[in-house]
């Protein structure tokens, strides 16, 4: 069984674990719908960049 030759210091251990964290989604306020949406995604109501790109009928069939 492998055993480390030296103890890993607190600094090295914390530098390695510095990338282990929760990522917050990048939310933007959509003025057309008055809701928040993820950047570069269509809002739940079908709006993108202030224009409606999806209708309720087409999204329900998909």
CHARMM internal coordinates of N, CA and C (Angstrom, degrees):
IC EDIT
DIST 1 N 1 CA 1.4425
DIST 1 CA 1 C 1.5252
ANGL 1 N 1 CA 1 C 109.11
DIST 1 C 2 N 1.3306
ANGL 1 CA 1 C 2 N 116.21
DIHE 1 N 1 CA 1 C 2 N 134.90
DIST 2 N 2 CA 1.4567
ANGL 1 C 2 N 2 CA 120.35
DIHE 1 CA 1 C 2 N 2 CA -177.09
DIST 2 CA 2 C 1.5244
ANGL 2 N 2 CA 2 C 110.60
DIHE 1 C 2 N 2 CA 2 C -76.77
DIST 2 C 3 N 1.3110
ANGL 2 CA 2 C 3 N 114.87
DIHE 2 N 2 CA 2 C 3 N 136.62
DIST 3 N 3 CA 1.4587
ANGL 2 C 3 N 3 CA 122.09
DIHE 2 CA 2 C 3 N 3 CA 178.81
DIST 3 CA 3 C 1.5194
ANGL 3 N 3 CA 3 C 107.66
DIHE 2 C 3 N 3 CA 3 C -127.56
DIST 3 C 4 N 1.3453
ANGL 3 CA 3 C 4 N 118.59
DIHE 3 N 3 CA 3 C 4 N 131.90
DIST 4 N 4 CA 1.4493
ANGL 3 C 4 N 4 CA 119.26
DIHE 3 CA 3 C 4 N 4 CA 179.47
DIST 4 CA 4 C 1.5248
ANGL 4 N 4 CA 4 C 111.96
DIHE 3 C 4 N 4 CA 4 C -64.68
DIST 4 C 5 N 1.3278
ANGL 4 CA 4 C 5 N 115.92
DIHE 4 N 4 CA 4 C 5 N 140.86
DIST 5 N 5 CA 1.4610
ANGL 4 C 5 N 5 CA 120.55
DIHE 4 CA 4 C 5 N 5 CA -178.71
DIST 5 CA 5 C 1.5166
ANGL 5 N 5 CA 5 C 111.36
DIHE 4 C 5 N 5 CA 5 C -71.06
DIST 5 C 6 N 1.3273
ANGL 5 CA 5 C 6 N 117.21
DIHE 5 N 5 CA 5 C 6 N -35.04
DIST 6 N 6 CA 1.4589
ANGL 5 C 6 N 6 CA 121.01
DIHE 5 CA 5 C 6 N 6 CA -179.66
DIST 6 CA 6 C 1.5322
ANGL 6 N 6 CA 6 C 109.51
DIHE 5 C 6 N 6 CA 6 C -133.23
DIST 6 C 7 N 1.2974
ANGL 6 CA 6 C 7 N 113.38
DIHE 6 N 6 CA 6 C 7 N 155.34
DIST 7 N 7 CA 1.4549
ANGL 6 C 7 N 7 CA 119.80
DIHE 6 CA 6 C 7 N 7 CA 178.58
DIST 7 CA 7 C 1.5266
ANGL 7 N 7 CA 7 C 109.66
DIHE 6 C 7 N 7 CA 7 C -71.50
DIST 7 C 8 N 1.3454
ANGL 7 CA 7 C 8 N 116.77
DIHE 7 N 7 CA 7 C 8 N 140.34
DIST 8 N 8 CA 1.4513
ANGL 7 C 8 N 8 CA 121.27
DIHE 7 CA 7 C 8 N 8 CA 175.97
DIST 8 CA 8 C 1.5230
ANGL 8 N 8 CA 8 C 108.91
DIHE 7 C 8 N 8 CA 8 C -78.15
DIST 8 C 9 N 1.3181
ANGL 8 CA 8 C 9 N 116.53
DIHE 8 N 8 CA 8 C 9 N 126.85
DIST 9 N 9 CA 1.4627
ANGL 8 C 9 N 9 CA 120.82
DIHE 8 CA 8 C 9 N 9 CA -177.17
DIST 9 CA 9 C 1.5251
ANGL 9 N 9 CA 9 C 110.91
DIHE 8 C 9 N 9 CA 9 C -70.29
DIST 9 C 10 N 1.3256
ANGL 9 CA 9 C 10 N 115.93
DIHE 9 N 9 CA 9 C 10 N 162.71
DIST 10 N 10 CA 1.4607
ANGL 9 C 10 N 10 CA 120.86
DIHE 9 CA 9 C 10 N 10 CA 178.76
DIST 10 CA 10 C 1.5238
ANGL 10 N 10 CA 10 C 110.85
DIHE 9 C 10 N 10 CA 10 C -62.31
DIST 10 C 11 N 1.3232
ANGL 10 CA 10 C 11 N 116.70
DIHE 10 N 10 CA 10 C 11 N -38.68
DIST 11 N 11 CA 1.4562
ANGL 10 C 11 N 11 CA 120.84
DIHE 10 CA 10 C 11 N 11 CA -179.08
DIST 11 CA 11 C 1.5188
ANGL 11 N 11 CA 11 C 111.28
DIHE 10 C 11 N 11 CA 11 C -64.13
DIST 11 C 12 N 1.3235
ANGL 11 CA 11 C 12 N 117.31
DIHE 11 N 11 CA 11 C 12 N -48.16
DIST 12 N 12 CA 1.4698
ANGL 11 C 12 N 12 CA 120.99
DIHE 11 CA 11 C 12 N 12 CA -179.68
DIST 12 CA 12 C 1.5272
ANGL 12 N 12 CA 12 C 110.79
DIHE 11 C 12 N 12 CA 12 C -63.86
DIST 12 C 13 N 1.3122
ANGL 12 CA 12 C 13 N 115.86
DIHE 12 N 12 CA 12 C 13 N -40.26
DIST 13 N 13 CA 1.4614
ANGL 12 C 13 N 13 CA 120.32
DIHE 12 CA 12 C 13 N 13 CA -179.54
DIST 13 CA 13 C 1.5308
ANGL 13 N 13 CA 13 C 110.36
DIHE 12 C 13 N 13 CA 13 C -65.26
DIST 13 C 14 N 1.3225
ANGL 13 CA 13 C 14 N 117.42
DIHE 13 N 13 CA 13 C 14 N -41.97
DIST 14 N 14 CA 1.4599
ANGL 13 C 14 N 14 CA 121.15
DIHE 13 CA 13 C 14 N 14 CA -178.75
DIST 14 CA 14 C 1.5285
ANGL 14 N 14 CA 14 C 111.77
DIHE 13 C 14 N 14 CA 14 C -72.45
DIST 14 C 15 N 1.3368
ANGL 14 CA 14 C 15 N 117.49
DIHE 14 N 14 CA 14 C 15 N -32.62
DIST 15 N 15 CA 1.4643
ANGL 14 C 15 N 15 CA 119.90
DIHE 14 CA 14 C 15 N 15 CA 176.03
DIST 15 CA 15 C 1.5261
ANGL 15 N 15 CA 15 C 110.29
DIHE 14 C 15 N 15 CA 15 C -66.00
DIST 15 C 16 N 1.3243
ANGL 15 CA 15 C 16 N 116.97
DIHE 15 N 15 CA 15 C 16 N -39.16
DIST 16 N 16 CA 1.4557
ANGL 15 C 16 N 16 CA 121.00
DIHE 15 CA 15 C 16 N 16 CA 179.26
DIST 16 CA 16 C 1.5247
ANGL 16 N 16 CA 16 C 111.11
DIHE 15 C 16 N 16 CA 16 C -66.93
DIST 16 C 17 N 1.3220
ANGL 16 CA 16 C 17 N 116.47
DIHE 16 N 16 CA 16 C 17 N -36.79
DIST 17 N 17 CA 1.4617
ANGL 16 C 17 N 17 CA 121.19
DIHE 16 CA 16 C 17 N 17 CA -177.19
DIST 17 CA 17 C 1.5277
ANGL 17 N 17 CA 17 C 112.91
DIHE 16 C 17 N 17 CA 17 C -89.80
DIST 17 C 18 N 1.3169
ANGL 17 CA 17 C 18 N 117.79
DIHE 17 N 17 CA 17 C 18 N 5.87
DIST 18 N 18 CA 1.4601
ANGL 17 C 18 N 18 CA 120.93
DIHE 17 CA 17 C 18 N 18 CA -178.01
DIST 18 CA 18 C 1.5069
ANGL 18 N 18 CA 18 C 113.72
DIHE 17 C 18 N 18 CA 18 C -66.13
DIST 18 C 19 N 1.3241
ANGL 18 CA 18 C 19 N 118.05
DIHE 18 N 18 CA 18 C 19 N -22.13
DIST 19 N 19 CA 1.4579
ANGL 18 C 19 N 19 CA 121.69
DIHE 18 CA 18 C 19 N 19 CA -178.58
DIST 19 CA 19 C 1.5211
ANGL 19 N 19 CA 19 C 112.31
DIHE 18 C 19 N 19 CA 19 C -93.00
DIST 19 C 20 N 1.3103
ANGL 19 CA 19 C 20 N 117.64
DIHE 19 N 19 CA 19 C 20 N -5.49
DIST 20 N 20 CA 1.4537
ANGL 19 C 20 N 20 CA 121.44
DIHE 19 CA 19 C 20 N 20 CA -179.76
DIST 20 CA 20 C 1.5262
ANGL 20 N 20 CA 20 C 107.66
DIHE 19 C 20 N 20 CA 20 C -87.60
DIST 20 C 21 N 1.3161
ANGL 20 CA 20 C 21 N 116.71
DIHE 20 N 20 CA 20 C 21 N 98.01
DIST 21 N 21 CA 1.4524
ANGL 20 C 21 N 21 CA 121.37
DIHE 20 CA 20 C 21 N 21 CA -178.27
DIST 21 CA 21 C 1.5201
ANGL 21 N 21 CA 21 C 109.16
DIHE 20 C 21 N 21 CA 21 C -158.32
DIST 21 C 22 N 1.3069
ANGL 21 CA 21 C 22 N 115.97
DIHE 21 N 21 CA 21 C 22 N 168.49
DIST 22 N 22 CA 1.4569
ANGL 21 C 22 N 22 CA 121.60
DIHE 21 CA 21 C 22 N 22 CA 177.03
DIST 22 CA 22 C 1.5187
ANGL 22 N 22 CA 22 C 109.30
DIHE 21 C 22 N 22 CA 22 C -82.57
DIST 22 C 23 N 1.3083
ANGL 22 CA 22 C 23 N 116.65
DIHE 22 N 22 CA 22 C 23 N 139.31
DIST 23 N 23 CA 1.4578
ANGL 22 C 23 N 23 CA 121.35
DIHE 22 CA 22 C 23 N 23 CA 176.75
DIST 23 CA 23 C 1.5163
ANGL 23 N 23 CA 23 C 109.34
DIHE 22 C 23 N 23 CA 23 C -100.04
DIST 23 C 24 N 1.3252
ANGL 23 CA 23 C 24 N 115.81
DIHE 23 N 23 CA 23 C 24 N 130.25
DIST 24 N 24 CA 1.4470
ANGL 23 C 24 N 24 CA 121.75
DIHE 23 CA 23 C 24 N 24 CA 178.43
DIST 24 CA 24 C 1.5245
ANGL 24 N 24 CA 24 C 108.16
DIHE 23 C 24 N 24 CA 24 C -88.61
DIST 24 C 25 N 1.3392
ANGL 24 CA 24 C 25 N 119.00
DIHE 24 N 24 CA 24 C 25 N 129.03
DIST 25 N 25 CA 1.4609
ANGL 24 C 25 N 25 CA 119.24
DIHE 24 CA 24 C 25 N 25 CA 179.06
DIST 25 CA 25 C 1.5229
ANGL 25 N 25 CA 25 C 110.72
DIHE 24 C 25 N 25 CA 25 C -65.21
DIST 25 C 26 N 1.3309
ANGL 25 CA 25 C 26 N 115.91
DIHE 25 N 25 CA 25 C 26 N 145.28
DIST 26 N 26 CA 1.4495
ANGL 25 C 26 N 26 CA 121.89
DIHE 25 CA 25 C 26 N 26 CA -178.51
DIST 26 CA 26 C 1.5227
ANGL 26 N 26 CA 26 C 108.82
DIHE 25 C 26 N 26 CA 26 C -81.69
DIST 26 C 27 N 1.3333
ANGL 26 CA 26 C 27 N 116.69
DIHE 26 N 26 CA 26 C 27 N 96.67
DIST 27 N 27 CA 1.4530
ANGL 26 C 27 N 27 CA 121.62
DIHE 26 CA 26 C 27 N 27 CA -177.28
DIST 27 CA 27 C 1.5208
ANGL 27 N 27 CA 27 C 109.92
DIHE 26 C 27 N 27 CA 27 C -95.87
DIST 27 C 28 N 1.3288
ANGL 27 CA 27 C 28 N 115.87
DIHE 27 N 27 CA 27 C 28 N 139.62
DIST 28 N 28 CA 1.4551
ANGL 27 C 28 N 28 CA 123.02
DIHE 27 CA 27 C 28 N 28 CA 177.21
DIST 28 CA 28 C 1.5247
ANGL 28 N 28 CA 28 C 108.31
DIHE 27 C 28 N 28 CA 28 C -123.24
DIST 28 C 29 N 1.3250
ANGL 28 CA 28 C 29 N 116.31
DIHE 28 N 28 CA 28 C 29 N 145.22
DIST 29 N 29 CA 1.4623
ANGL 28 C 29 N 29 CA 120.51
DIHE 28 CA 28 C 29 N 29 CA 176.77
DIST 29 CA 29 C 1.5181
ANGL 29 N 29 CA 29 C 108.88
DIHE 28 C 29 N 29 CA 29 C -80.46
DIST 29 C 30 N 1.3313
ANGL 29 CA 29 C 30 N 117.00
DIHE 29 N 29 CA 29 C 30 N 125.86
DIST 30 N 30 CA 1.4578
ANGL 29 C 30 N 30 CA 122.56
DIHE 29 CA 29 C 30 N 30 CA 179.52
DIST 30 CA 30 C 1.5266
ANGL 30 N 30 CA 30 C 107.85
DIHE 29 C 30 N 30 CA 30 C -97.29
DIST 30 C 31 N 1.3342
ANGL 30 CA 30 C 31 N 116.90
DIHE 30 N 30 CA 30 C 31 N 111.69
DIST 31 N 31 CA 1.4648
ANGL 30 C 31 N 31 CA 121.07
DIHE 30 CA 30 C 31 N 31 CA -176.92
DIST 31 CA 31 C 1.5212
ANGL 31 N 31 CA 31 C 111.92
DIHE 30 C 31 N 31 CA 31 C -69.23
DIST 31 C 32 N 1.3328
ANGL 31 CA 31 C 32 N 118.37
DIHE 31 N 31 CA 31 C 32 N -27.29
DIST 32 N 32 CA 1.4622
ANGL 31 C 32 N 32 CA 121.35
DIHE 31 CA 31 C 32 N 32 CA -178.26
DIST 32 CA 32 C 1.5225
ANGL 32 N 32 CA 32 C 111.46
DIHE 31 C 32 N 32 CA 32 C -66.84
DIST 32 C 33 N 1.3286
ANGL 32 CA 32 C 33 N 117.45
DIHE 32 N 32 CA 32 C 33 N -38.83
DIST 33 N 33 CA 1.4594
ANGL 32 C 33 N 33 CA 120.91
DIHE 32 CA 32 C 33 N 33 CA -177.84
DIST 33 CA 33 C 1.5221
ANGL 33 N 33 CA 33 C 112.87
DIHE 32 C 33 N 33 CA 33 C -106.22
DIST 33 C 34 N 1.3264
ANGL 33 CA 33 C 34 N 117.50
DIHE 33 N 33 CA 33 C 34 N -18.01
DIST 34 N 34 CA 1.4578
ANGL 33 C 34 N 34 CA 120.82
DIHE 33 CA 33 C 34 N 34 CA -177.64
DIST 34 CA 34 C 1.5135
ANGL 34 N 34 CA 34 C 113.05
DIHE 33 C 34 N 34 CA 34 C 77.95
DIST 34 C 35 N 1.3315
ANGL 34 CA 34 C 35 N 117.35
DIHE 34 N 34 CA 34 C 35 N 19.70
DIST 35 N 35 CA 1.4580
ANGL 34 C 35 N 35 CA 122.15
DIHE 34 CA 34 C 35 N 35 CA -179.51
DIST 35 CA 35 C 1.5257
ANGL 35 N 35 CA 35 C 109.75
DIHE 34 C 35 N 35 CA 35 C -123.16
DIST 35 C 36 N 1.3140
ANGL 35 CA 35 C 36 N 115.26
DIHE 35 N 35 CA 35 C 36 N 167.93
DIST 36 N 36 CA 1.4531
ANGL 35 C 36 N 36 CA 120.75
DIHE 35 CA 35 C 36 N 36 CA 174.13
DIST 36 CA 36 C 1.5239
ANGL 36 N 36 CA 36 C 109.48
DIHE 35 C 36 N 36 CA 36 C -91.33
DIST 36 C 37 N 1.3427
ANGL 36 CA 36 C 37 N 115.90
DIHE 36 N 36 CA 36 C 37 N 145.72
DIST 37 N 37 CA 1.4583
ANGL 36 C 37 N 37 CA 120.60
DIHE 36 CA 36 C 37 N 37 CA 178.08
DIST 37 CA 37 C 1.5155
ANGL 37 N 37 CA 37 C 108.70
DIHE 36 C 37 N 37 CA 37 C -144.01
DIST 37 C 38 N 1.3218
ANGL 37 CA 37 C 38 N 117.01
DIHE 37 N 37 CA 37 C 38 N 161.15
DIST 38 N 38 CA 1.4537
ANGL 37 C 38 N 38 CA 122.90
DIHE 37 CA 37 C 38 N 38 CA 177.57
DIST 38 CA 38 C 1.5287
ANGL 38 N 38 CA 38 C 108.56
DIHE 37 C 38 N 38 CA 38 C -74.51
DIST 38 C 39 N 1.3222
ANGL 38 CA 38 C 39 N 117.27
DIHE 38 N 38 CA 38 C 39 N 140.51
DIST 39 N 39 CA 1.4606
ANGL 38 C 39 N 39 CA 121.26
DIHE 38 CA 38 C 39 N 39 CA -178.17
DIST 39 CA 39 C 1.5197
ANGL 39 N 39 CA 39 C 110.96
DIHE 38 C 39 N 39 CA 39 C -58.98
DIST 39 C 40 N 1.3235
ANGL 39 CA 39 C 40 N 116.40
DIHE 39 N 39 CA 39 C 40 N 142.18
DIST 40 N 40 CA 1.4647
ANGL 39 C 40 N 40 CA 124.72
DIHE 39 CA 39 C 40 N 40 CA 177.57
DIST 40 CA 40 C 1.5244
ANGL 40 N 40 CA 40 C 112.79
DIHE 39 C 40 N 40 CA 40 C 61.72
DIST 40 C 41 N 1.3250
ANGL 40 CA 40 C 41 N 116.84
DIHE 40 N 40 CA 40 C 41 N 27.44
DIST 41 N 41 CA 1.4566
ANGL 40 C 41 N 41 CA 122.07
DIHE 40 CA 40 C 41 N 41 CA 176.47
DIST 41 CA 41 C 1.5213
ANGL 41 N 41 CA 41 C 109.12
DIHE 40 C 41 N 41 CA 41 C -129.70
DIST 41 C 42 N 1.3080
ANGL 41 CA 41 C 42 N 116.17
DIHE 41 N 41 CA 41 C 42 N 155.59
DIST 42 N 42 CA 1.4588
ANGL 41 C 42 N 42 CA 121.65
DIHE 41 CA 41 C 42 N 42 CA 177.22
DIST 42 CA 42 C 1.5243
ANGL 42 N 42 CA 42 C 108.47
DIHE 41 C 42 N 42 CA 42 C -75.85
DIST 42 C 43 N 1.3363
ANGL 42 CA 42 C 43 N 115.92
DIHE 42 N 42 CA 42 C 43 N 139.86
DIST 43 N 43 CA 1.4613
ANGL 42 C 43 N 43 CA 120.11
DIHE 42 CA 42 C 43 N 43 CA 179.24
DIST 43 CA 43 C 1.5286
ANGL 43 N 43 CA 43 C 109.86
DIHE 42 C 43 N 43 CA 43 C -70.48
DIST 43 C 44 N 1.3234
ANGL 43 CA 43 C 44 N 117.98
DIHE 43 N 43 CA 43 C 44 N 163.64
DIST 44 N 44 CA 1.4697
ANGL 43 C 44 N 44 CA 119.92
DIHE 43 CA 43 C 44 N 44 CA 179.82
DIST 44 CA 44 C 1.5331
ANGL 44 N 44 CA 44 C 113.76
DIHE 43 C 44 N 44 CA 44 C -60.19
DIST 44 C 45 N 1.3317
ANGL 44 CA 44 C 45 N 117.23
DIHE 44 N 44 CA 44 C 45 N -23.67
DIST 45 N 45 CA 1.4653
ANGL 44 C 45 N 45 CA 120.43
DIHE 44 CA 44 C 45 N 45 CA 178.96
DIST 45 CA 45 C 1.5169
ANGL 45 N 45 CA 45 C 112.46
DIHE 44 C 45 N 45 CA 45 C -88.82
DIST 45 C 46 N 1.3306
ANGL 45 CA 45 C 46 N 118.74
DIHE 45 N 45 CA 45 C 46 N -1.88
DIST 46 N 46 CA 1.4510
ANGL 45 C 46 N 46 CA 121.82
DIHE 45 CA 45 C 46 N 46 CA 175.11
DIST 46 CA 46 C 1.5139
ANGL 46 N 46 CA 46 C 114.98
DIHE 45 C 46 N 46 CA 46 C 96.24
DIST 46 C 47 N 1.3376
ANGL 46 CA 46 C 47 N 118.21
DIHE 46 N 46 CA 46 C 47 N 16.53
DIST 47 N 47 CA 1.4548
ANGL 46 C 47 N 47 CA 121.35
DIHE 46 CA 46 C 47 N 47 CA -179.42
DIST 47 CA 47 C 1.5265
ANGL 47 N 47 CA 47 C 110.61
DIHE 46 C 47 N 47 CA 47 C -100.03
DIST 47 C 48 N 1.3443
ANGL 47 CA 47 C 48 N 115.89
DIHE 47 N 47 CA 47 C 48 N 145.00
DIST 48 N 48 CA 1.4661
ANGL 47 C 48 N 48 CA 122.51
DIHE 47 CA 47 C 48 N 48 CA 174.74
DIST 48 CA 48 C 1.5212
ANGL 48 N 48 CA 48 C 108.14
DIHE 47 C 48 N 48 CA 48 C -144.82
DIST 48 C 49 N 1.3108
ANGL 48 CA 48 C 49 N 117.27
DIHE 48 N 48 CA 48 C 49 N 122.48
DIST 49 N 49 CA 1.4786
ANGL 48 C 49 N 49 CA 124.44
DIHE 48 CA 48 C 49 N 49 CA -177.94
DIST 49 CA 49 C 1.5182
ANGL 49 N 49 CA 49 C 111.31
DIHE 48 C 49 N 49 CA 49 C 55.95
DIST 49 C 50 N 1.3379
ANGL 49 CA 49 C 50 N 117.87
DIHE 49 N 49 CA 49 C 50 N 39.46
DIST 50 N 50 CA 1.4551
ANGL 49 C 50 N 50 CA 122.71
DIHE 49 CA 49 C 50 N 50 CA 176.16
DIST 50 CA 50 C 1.5127
ANGL 50 N 50 CA 50 C 115.42
DIHE 49 C 50 N 50 CA 50 C 82.95
DIST 50 C 51 N 1.3173
ANGL 50 CA 50 C 51 N 118.45
DIHE 50 N 50 CA 50 C 51 N -6.25
DIST 51 N 51 CA 1.4640
ANGL 50 C 51 N 51 CA 121.16
DIHE 50 CA 50 C 51 N 51 CA 179.62
DIST 51 CA 51 C 1.5206
ANGL 51 N 51 CA 51 C 109.77
DIHE 50 C 51 N 51 CA 51 C -114.32
DIST 51 C 52 N 1.3292
ANGL 51 CA 51 C 52 N 116.08
DIHE 51 N 51 CA 51 C 52 N 146.49
DIST 52 N 52 CA 1.4583
ANGL 51 C 52 N 52 CA 119.34
DIHE 51 CA 51 C 52 N 52 CA 178.77
DIST 52 CA 52 C 1.5198
ANGL 52 N 52 CA 52 C 109.20
DIHE 51 C 52 N 52 CA 52 C -82.02
DIST 52 C 53 N 1.3295
ANGL 52 CA 52 C 53 N 115.86
DIHE 52 N 52 CA 52 C 53 N 121.49
DIST 53 N 53 CA 1.4662
ANGL 52 C 53 N 53 CA 121.05
DIHE 52 CA 52 C 53 N 53 CA -178.01
DIST 53 CA 53 C 1.5195
ANGL 53 N 53 CA 53 C 112.06
DIHE 52 C 53 N 53 CA 53 C -109.54
DIST 53 C 54 N 1.3226
ANGL 53 CA 53 C 54 N 117.43
DIHE 53 N 53 CA 53 C 54 N -16.69
DIST 54 N 54 CA 1.4681
ANGL 53 C 54 N 54 CA 121.47
DIHE 53 CA 53 C 54 N 54 CA 177.72
DIST 54 CA 54 C 1.5177
ANGL 54 N 54 CA 54 C 109.32
DIHE 53 C 54 N 54 CA 54 C -128.85
DIST 54 C 55 N 1.3310
ANGL 54 CA 54 C 55 N 115.47
DIHE 54 N 54 CA 54 C 55 N 140.55
DIST 55 N 55 CA 1.4584
ANGL 54 C 55 N 55 CA 120.96
DIHE 54 CA 54 C 55 N 55 CA 174.18
DIST 55 CA 55 C 1.5129
ANGL 55 N 55 CA 55 C 108.15
DIHE 54 C 55 N 55 CA 55 C -98.38
DIST 55 C 56 N 1.3107
ANGL 55 CA 55 C 56 N 116.39
DIHE 55 N 55 CA 55 C 56 N 161.19
DIST 56 N 56 CA 1.4652
ANGL 55 C 56 N 56 CA 120.97
DIHE 55 CA 55 C 56 N 56 CA 177.91
DIST 56 CA 56 C 1.5230
ANGL 56 N 56 CA 56 C 110.47
DIHE 55 C 56 N 56 CA 56 C -62.44
DIST 56 C 57 N 1.3430
ANGL 56 CA 56 C 57 N 117.96
DIHE 56 N 56 CA 56 C 57 N -36.91
DIST 57 N 57 CA 1.4575
ANGL 56 C 57 N 57 CA 121.88
DIHE 56 CA 56 C 57 N 57 CA -177.49
DIST 57 CA 57 C 1.5256
ANGL 57 N 57 CA 57 C 111.51
DIHE 56 C 57 N 57 CA 57 C -65.81
DIST 57 C 58 N 1.3447
ANGL 57 CA 57 C 58 N 117.65
DIHE 57 N 57 CA 57 C 58 N -44.28
DIST 58 N 58 CA 1.4658
ANGL 57 C 58 N 58 CA 120.26
DIHE 57 CA 57 C 58 N 58 CA -177.53
DIST 58 CA 58 C 1.5120
ANGL 58 N 58 CA 58 C 112.00
DIHE 57 C 58 N 58 CA 58 C -73.21
DIST 58 C 59 N 1.3443
ANGL 58 CA 58 C 59 N 117.49
DIHE 58 N 58 CA 58 C 59 N -33.05
DIST 59 N 59 CA 1.4604
ANGL 58 C 59 N 59 CA 119.16
DIHE 58 CA 58 C 59 N 59 CA -179.08
DIST 59 CA 59 C 1.5302
ANGL 59 N 59 CA 59 C 110.91
DIHE 58 C 59 N 59 CA 59 C -73.35
DIST 59 C 60 N 1.3426
ANGL 59 CA 59 C 60 N 117.93
DIHE 59 N 59 CA 59 C 60 N -30.68
DIST 60 N 60 CA 1.4614
ANGL 59 C 60 N 60 CA 120.67
DIHE 59 CA 59 C 60 N 60 CA -179.70
DIST 60 CA 60 C 1.5301
ANGL 60 N 60 CA 60 C 111.04
DIHE 59 C 60 N 60 CA 60 C -72.20
DIST 60 C 61 N 1.3397
ANGL 60 CA 60 C 61 N 117.58
DIHE 60 N 60 CA 60 C 61 N -31.80
DIST 61 N 61 CA 1.4463
ANGL 60 C 61 N 61 CA 120.59
DIHE 60 CA 60 C 61 N 61 CA -178.85
DIST 61 CA 61 C 1.5231
ANGL 61 N 61 CA 61 C 112.59
DIHE 60 C 61 N 61 CA 61 C -77.66
DIST 61 C 62 N 1.3270
ANGL 61 CA 61 C 62 N 117.38
DIHE 61 N 61 CA 61 C 62 N -24.89
DIST 62 N 62 CA 1.4596
ANGL 61 C 62 N 62 CA 121.06
DIHE 61 CA 61 C 62 N 62 CA -175.34
DIST 62 CA 62 C 1.4887
ANGL 62 N 62 CA 62 C 113.66
DIHE 61 C 62 N 62 CA 62 C -75.50
END
COOR INIT
IC SEED 1 N 1 CA 1 C
IC BUILD
